[in-house]
Amino acid sequence: MLAVATRRLALAIALVALAYVGAWAQAGAATGFDHTRHDGKVTITGAPSIACASCHVPGPRGAIGARPGHGACFGACHGAPPVRGQALDAAREPVCRTCHAPASLAAPRPTVAYPPYRLDPDYGLAFTHARHAATDCTACHATPGSARPRPAPHARCLTCHATAEPRMVDCAGCHPAGTGANLSPHAVTSELPVGDAFDHVRHRRRSPGAPALACATCHAATARAAGLELPSPTVATCSLGGCHDGQAAFATTEGCTRCHTRAPTGSFVVARPTARFSHADHAGPTLGTTCAGCHPLATDGQIRTAGHAACSGAACHAADFAARQPTICGACHVATEPWRALTPDRSPPTTSEFGVDLSHQRHAAIPCARCHRHDTATTELRPERGHGACIGAGCHEAAGGPAPTMTSCEACHGVGQEAARRRQRTEAPWTVRARFRHAPHDPAAVACTDCHLDVAAATTVAAIAGPPKAACAGCHDGARAFRMTGHGCARCHGR
């Protein structure tokens, strides 16, 4: 029975060898060896699979031996080995072409194409990093920037698996057949990789004299991976304290193009967030947000534009800066591609969420034109944006000057004041706000207080009433301007 099984095995292996005579041989190259197909041809005959150690003889301590020689192919399987100087017969030539190019078979010492693989690797590696988390990374991986080479395959495993399960001689314990999906540990790259912009050597030695970073500092998720897919470091990984936190190195929320130098090669749907920023959603004691926390003042008292640092704090929107579909960027940007130099290209709203409540009585000695301008585009006599109307000699300087100081934002500003005042004045009975324009009323001939009779005594902005009808009669007498009586009321009071 053993002789019959041996003959069937030899026949099956011969069939395997004949199957490789094809395009590769005709092209003058070795046909290559396919472990999976070789085993399949054997097993369909009813013969048992050939053990790995039959061809790959274990070396000391179980290390894989040298590449298989003629003894692995000839003898019990493919007959007697070829004799140097003798022509190959039709049965053995296909076996020889597995490793030797046809043109080299006539040479005294034919060259060998080893390993003789023409396909993807025939076997995978059932290896999990989580199971080996206690092992130092450099036992398998070369240290970046070091002259020490990466340990050879199996040499990395011998220290433990010469005796520990699975042992080195139990090949199938680590190497499943390589069919279908990738069965070896492999990194899952992000849609937005940093590519060649990243340098391991430079990051391990952050600055002269600084301690080298441990691999797990950035690859902690890899060390915990229980499967074969190994996650890449994330933006959150890079912004850990002591790294890209805005102090030790540039913050991850700044200079995106310094790392993301190229657009992704695959499809990438750009997020187009449109949500406006709302001060009302950020104000109040619930969030504990202060004006100066986002809008620091310059030395001259002017407001500085809030940058990313105001939004990316750990308690605020840090996660959104690393999100695939961010939601807050639309406050300032019309796109979110990190490989482009983005600018704050979305204009702020034309109307302010805030308003200013101050005492005109306290400012009665200051000319009205110092704060109120005739050339505003959207709002009648709106004070200029920023603190331009408030800072200057004798006023509210950045440091010093009369109270309140420029840092006491809430002393003058309140969310919703402007909108409430606008509603109050546009909804008042017989209001002229919708149609009245100051510019045609010559300020050289008509003083502000000629119409706004109570402004000098007003202690709050809300206390300033609209001009009474009597204030208009001096001009609208039918001579200088149209009369106030008759049927032309809608010229002023129309909506």
Secondary structure, 3 states (H helix, E strand, C coil): CHHHHHHHHHHHHHHHHHHCCCHHHHCCCCCCCCHHHHHHHHHCCCCCCCCHHHHCCECHHHCECCCCCHHHHCECCCECCCCCCCCCCCCCHHHHCCCCCHHHCCCCCCCCCCCCCCCCCCECCCCCCHHHCCCCHHHCCCCCCCCCCCCCCCCCCHHHHCCCCCCCCCHHHCCCECCCCCCCCEEECCCCCCHHHCCHHHHHCCCCCCCCCCHHHHCHHHHCCCCCEEECCCHHHHCCCCCCCCCCCCCCCCCHHHCCCCCCCCCCCCCCCCCCCCHHHHCCCCCCCCHHHHCCECCCCCECCCCHHHCCCCCCCHHHHCCCCCCCHHHCCCCCCCCCCCCCCCCCCCCCCCCECCCCCCCCCCCHHHCECCCCCCCCCCECCCCCCCCCCCCCCCCCCCCCCCCCHHHCECCCHHHHHHHHHHCCCCCCCCCCCCCCCCCCCCCHHHHCCCHHHCCCHHHCCCCCHHHHHCCCCCCCCCCCCCCCCHHHHCC
